[in-house]
Amino acid sequence: VAAAVEYVKQYHYIDDLRYAKQYIRYHQQKKSSQRLKMDLMKKGVGREQIEQALAEEFVSDERAQIAELLEKRHYDAAQADRMYQFLMRRGFKSSDILAVMREEHFFDEF
């Protein structure tokens, strides 16, 4: 068993940092950095490795992601509360959500 574990470690099959980096690269366009962090913690990746992976790999603009989701879901001011809750569950920061919702091309009423 020890030899098998050593073999997989040698070829980085068991490498939480590598896994976290790949996970972030693949999911960063759909999830916020906070959501990625929570997902990786649930999968058993250590906090230090997550922070390092985020620092090295996360390049997504979260406000742009929010704007894209609002456009995709045909956001209007009548559903502001529901959309706000949806984005909060996705792990986006309240300040970012509100800033994007207040932008001219969405609605000034929010």
FENKA-V778514 format. One record per residue. N is the residue number from 1. RES is the residue in one small letter. OMEGA is omega as a letter, one per 40 degrees, with the letter a starting at -180 (999 if undefined). Layout:
BEGIN
n=N res=RES omega=OMEGA
n=N res=RES omega=OMEGA
END
This chain:
BEGIN
n=1 res=v omega=i
n=2 res=a omega=i
n=3 res=a omega=i
n=4 res=a omega=i
n=5 res=v omega=i
n=6 res=e omega=i
n=7 res=y omega=a
n=8 res=v omega=i
n=9 res=k omega=a
n=10 res=q omega=a
n=11 res=y omega=i
n=12 res=h omega=i
n=13 res=y omega=i
n=14 res=i omega=a
n=15 res=d omega=a
n=16 res=d omega=i
n=17 res=l omega=i
n=18 res=r omega=i
n=19 res=y omega=a
n=20 res=a omega=i
n=21 res=k omega=i
n=22 res=q omega=i
n=23 res=y omega=a
n=24 res=i omega=i
n=25 res=r omega=a
n=26 res=y omega=a
n=27 res=h omega=a
n=28 res=q omega=i
n=29 res=q omega=a
n=30 res=k omega=a
n=31 res=k omega=i
n=32 res=s omega=i
n=33 res=s omega=i
n=34 res=q omega=i
n=35 res=r omega=i
n=36 res=l omega=i
n=37 res=k omega=i
n=38 res=m omega=i
n=39 res=d omega=a
n=40 res=l omega=i
n=41 res=m omega=i
n=42 res=k omega=a
n=43 res=k omega=i
n=44 res=g omega=i
n=45 res=v omega=a
n=46 res=g omega=a
n=47 res=r omega=a
n=48 res=e omega=i
n=49 res=q omega=i
n=50 res=i omega=a
n=51 res=e omega=i
n=52 res=q omega=a
n=53 res=a omega=i
n=54 res=l omega=i
n=55 res=a omega=a
n=56 res=e omega=a
n=57 res=e omega=a
n=58 res=f omega=a
n=59 res=v omega=a
n=60 res=s omega=i
n=61 res=d omega=a
n=62 res=e omega=i
n=63 res=r omega=i
n=64 res=a omega=i
n=65 res=q omega=i
n=66 res=i omega=i
n=67 res=a omega=i
n=68 res=e omega=i
n=69 res=l omega=i
n=70 res=l omega=i
n=71 res=e omega=a
n=72 res=k omega=a
n=73 res=r omega=i
n=74 res=h omega=a
n=75 res=y omega=i
n=76 res=d omega=a
n=77 res=a omega=a
n=78 res=a omega=a
n=79 res=q omega=a
n=80 res=a omega=a
n=81 res=d omega=a
n=82 res=r omega=i
n=83 res=m omega=i
n=84 res=y omega=i
n=85 res=q omega=i
n=86 res=f omega=a
n=87 res=l omega=i
n=88 res=m omega=i
n=89 res=r omega=i
n=90 res=r omega=i
n=91 res=g omega=i
n=92 res=f omega=a
n=93 res=k omega=a
n=94 res=s omega=a
n=95 res=s omega=i
n=96 res=d omega=a
n=97 res=i omega=a
n=98 res=l omega=i
n=99 res=a omega=a
n=100 res=v omega=i
n=101 res=m omega=a
n=102 res=r omega=a
n=103 res=e omega=a
n=104 res=e omega=a
n=105 res=h omega=i
n=106 res=f omega=i
n=107 res=f omega=i
n=108 res=d omega=a
n=109 res=e omega=a
n=110 res=f omega=999
END
